[in-house]
């Protein structure tokens, strides 16, 4: 079996396991992830604004 497929499958099973067994914790992790993406986008925006000025 291809290593990439094996890792992807294992990660998928893990994510499903966490969502099913601990839905509240899974929601918190997703919220933290989106917050991180939002903060990164804000930082890039501020950097570009300062670069233009």
C-alpha positions as CSV (number, residue, x, y, z in Angstrom):
1,X,0.0,0.0,0.0
2,X,1.2,3.5,-0.8
3,X,2.5,5.4,2.3
4,X,0.6,8.5,1.4
5,X,-2.7,6.6,1.3
6,X,-1.9,4.9,4.6
7,X,-1.1,8.2,6.4
8,X,-4.2,9.8,4.9
9,X,-6.4,6.9,6.0
10,X,-5.0,6.8,9.5
11,X,-5.5,10.6,9.9
12,X,-9.1,10.3,8.6
13,X,-9.8,7.6,11.1
14,X,-8.3,9.6,13.9
15,X,-10.3,12.7,13.1
16,X,-13.5,10.8,12.9
17,X,-12.7,9.0,16.2
18,X,-12.1,12.4,17.9
19,X,-15.3,13.9,16.4
20,X,-17.4,11.0,17.5
21,X,-16.0,10.5,21.0
22,X,-15.3,14.1,22.0
23,X,-17.5,16.4,19.8
24,X,-17.1,19.4,22.2
25,X,-13.3,19.1,22.1
26,X,-13.3,18.7,18.4
27,X,-15.3,21.9,18.0
28,X,-12.8,23.7,20.2
29,X,-9.9,22.5,18.1
30,X,-11.7,23.7,14.9
31,X,-12.3,27.1,16.5
32,X,-8.7,27.4,17.5
33,X,-7.6,26.5,13.9
34,X,-9.9,29.1,12.3
35,X,-8.8,31.7,14.9
36,X,-5.2,31.0,13.9
37,X,-6.0,31.4,10.2
38,X,-7.8,34.6,10.9
39,X,-4.9,36.0,12.9
40,X,-2.5,35.1,10.1
41,X,-4.6,36.7,7.5
42,X,-4.9,39.9,9.6
43,X,-1.1,40.0,10.1
44,X,-0.5,39.6,6.4
45,X,-3.0,42.4,5.7
46,X,-1.3,44.7,8.2
47,X,2.1,43.9,6.7
48,X,0.9,44.6,3.1
49,X,-0.7,47.9,4.3
50,X,2.5,49.0,5.9
51,X,4.5,47.9,2.9
52,X,2.4,50.1,0.6
53,X,2.5,53.1,2.9
